[in-house]
Amino acid sequence: MAASSGSVYDVIEVIGTSTESWEKAAVVAVETAAKTLRDLRIAEVVEMDLQIDDGKVRAFRTKVKLSFKYENKG
């Protein structure tokens, strides 16, 4: 069988938090993951929620799916 010229990507979920906005929380998630993952390709926001304390919004939380190129070391 001939070798394929396609690529394979892995997907993980991360959650970023911010006291400012959901957008900032997503940026925090992506930029933090980028410090240890290579070849990030796509970020998909899958969920947003709020942390509430004593009836006040304390933090915005954004769950993000990140895809990155899978490197076969074998």
C-alpha positions in Angstrom: 0.0 0.0 0.0 1.3 3.4 -0.9 2.0 6.0 1.8 -0.7 8.7 2.1 0.2 12.3 1.5 -2.5 13.5 4.0 -2.1 14.8 7.5 -3.5 13.7 10.9 -4.6 16.2 13.6 -5.2 15.6 17.3 -7.9 17.5 19.2 -7.9 18.5 22.9 -10.2 20.7 25.0 -8.9 23.4 27.2 -10.7 26.0 29.4 -9.5 29.6 29.7 -10.7 32.1 32.3 -10.7 35.9 32.5 -12.3 38.5 34.7 -12.8 40.7 31.5 -14.7 38.7 28.8 -15.3 35.3 27.1 -13.1 36.5 24.2 -10.2 37.1 26.6 -10.8 33.7 28.2 -10.5 32.1 24.8 -7.3 34.0 24.0 -5.8 32.9 27.4 -6.7 29.2 26.6 -5.1 29.3 23.1 -2.0 31.3 24.1 -1.3 29.1 27.1 -1.7 25.9 25.1 0.5 27.3 22.4 3.4 27.4 24.9 3.5 23.6 24.9 1.8 22.4 21.7 3.2 22.9 18.2 1.4 23.5 15.0 -2.0 24.7 16.5 -4.4 24.9 13.6 -8.0 25.5 14.6 -9.7 26.7 17.8 -13.4 26.1 18.2 -15.3 27.7 21.1 -17.6 24.9 22.3 -19.0 26.4 25.6 -19.0 29.6 27.6 -20.0 30.0 31.2 -19.7 32.3 34.1 -18.3 31.9 37.6 -20.6 33.6 40.1 -19.8 34.5 43.6 -22.3 36.2 46.0 -24.6 37.0 43.1 -21.9 38.7 41.0 -20.0 37.6 38.0 -16.4 36.9 39.0 -15.0 35.2 35.9 -15.8 34.3 32.3 -14.9 30.8 31.2 -14.5 29.6 27.7 -14.0 26.0 26.7 -12.1 25.6 23.4 -11.3 22.6 21.2 -7.8 22.9 19.8 -6.5 20.9 16.8 -2.8 20.5 16.2 -0.8 18.4 13.8 -0.1 14.9 15.0 3.5 13.9 14.8 4.2 10.2 14.4 7.5 9.6 16.0 7.6 5.9 15.0 
